[in-house]
Amino acid sequence: MDDCIFCRIIDGRVPAEMVYQDDSIVAFRDARPASPIHVLIVPRKHIPTLNDIAEDDRILSEIGTVAKKIAGQLGVGESGYRFFINVNRGGGQVVFHLHAHVVAGNDLGTFFIKAAVCCAIIWRKLASLFGR
């Protein structure tokens, strides 16, 4: 698709820092990283969303295999990383070409535990204020 930024990256019309390429998948560093390591894994074939994958398509398995390889190459395979796909606008998808994120480099586990504890404390305080 001519108006898809990921298709233009795949075709080489837009530069990107590639970290992996094979016949069906490319992976490159996110232009606006959320963490020190933020790689996007993208099928070469234009598939708008996760919902558009054919039931017999093995692309998700291939994306998962590539994610493990990239995490290992970047030194976070054992220490930990996040792997996720946003689906549609309500799920946070911005570019409508299927892609997965590999994100690491921050102590995300500790952050989310602290955030969950803070939310629980705030919830208890609000519940006590409103007699729940």
C-alpha positions in Angstrom: 0.0 0.0 0.0 1.4 3.3 -1.0 0.1 5.3 1.9 1.3 2.8 4.6 4.5 3.9 6.3 5.5 0.3 7.1 5.0 -0.8 3.5 7.3 2.1 2.5 9.9 1.1 5.0 9.7 -2.6 3.8 10.2 -1.4 0.2 13.2 0.7 1.2 11.5 4.0 0.3 11.7 5.3 3.9 14.8 4.7 6.0 14.7 2.6 9.2 17.3 0.9 11.4 16.7 -2.7 10.5 17.5 -5.3 13.0 16.1 -8.4 11.2 14.9 -9.4 7.8 13.7 -12.6 6.1 11.4 -13.6 3.3 8.2 -12.8 5.3 9.2 -10.5 8.2 11.2 -7.3 8.8 12.1 -5.8 12.2 13.3 -2.3 12.8 13.8 0.1 15.7 10.8 2.3 16.5 11.3 5.9 15.4 9.7 7.1 18.7 10.9 4.5 21.2 9.0 4.1 24.5 12.1 2.4 26.0 15.8 2.1 25.2 15.0 -1.1 23.3 11.8 -0.8 21.2 11.7 -2.9 18.0 8.7 -3.3 15.7 8.3 -6.7 14.0 6.3 -6.4 10.8 5.1 -8.9 8.2 6.1 -8.0 4.6 2.6 -8.7 3.5 0.2 -5.8 4.3 -2.3 -7.1 6.9 -4.1 -4.2 8.6 -4.8 -5.7 12.0 -4.6 -8.9 14.1 -8.3 -9.3 13.3 -7.5 -9.6 9.5 -5.1 -12.6 9.8 -6.5 -15.7 8.0 -7.1 -18.6 10.4 -4.6 -20.8 8.6 -1.9 -18.1 8.4 1.2 -18.8 10.5 2.4 -15.2 10.6 1.9 -14.9 14.4 4.1 -17.9 15.1 6.7 -16.4 12.8 6.5 -13.0 14.6 6.9 -14.8 17.9 10.0 -16.7 16.8 11.5 -13.5 15.4 10.8 -11.7 18.7 12.7 -14.4 20.7 15.6 -14.1 18.3 15.7 -10.3 18.5 15.5 -10.3 22.3 18.4 -12.7 22.4 20.5 -10.6 20.0 19.8 -7.5 22.0 20.7 -9.2 25.3 17.3 -9.1 27.0 16.1 -12.6 26.2 16.9 -13.8 29.7 16.5 -10.6 31.7 13.1 -9.9 30.3 11.2 -7.9 27.7 7.6 -7.1 26.7 6.1 -8.5 23.5 2.7 -7.2 22.5 0.4 -6.2 19.6 -2.0 -3.3 19.7 -5.3 -4.0 17.8 -7.4 -1.2 16.3 -7.6 2.4 17.6 -9.2 1.4 20.9 -6.3 -0.9 21.6 -3.7 1.7 20.8 -2.9 0.8 17.2 -1.7 3.8 15.3 -0.3 2.3 12.1 -2.7 -0.1 10.4 -0.2 -2.6 9.2 0.1 -5.6 11.7 3.1 -5.2 13.9 4.4 -6.5 17.2 6.5 -4.6 19.7 9.5 -5.9 21.6 10.2 -3.4 24.4 12.9 -3.6 27.1 15.6 -1.6 28.8 13.6 -0.2 31.6 12.8 -2.1 34.8 9.2 -2.5 33.6 8.3 -5.3 36.0 9.2 -3.1 39.1 7.3 -0.2 37.5 4.1 -2.1 37.0 4.3 -3.7 40.5 4.7 -0.2 42.0 1.9 1.2 39.8 -0.4 -1.7 40.8 0.3 -1.1 44.5 -0.3 2.7 44.2 -3.6 2.0 42.4 -4.7 -0.4 45.1 -3.9 2.2 47.8 -5.8 4.9 46.0 -8.7 2.5 45.4 -8.9 1.7 49.1 -8.8 5.3 50.1 -11.5 6.2 47.6 -13.6 3.3 48.8 -13.3 4.3 52.4 -14.2 7.9 51.6 -17.4 6.8 49.8 -18.3 4.1 52.3 -17.9 1.2 50.1 
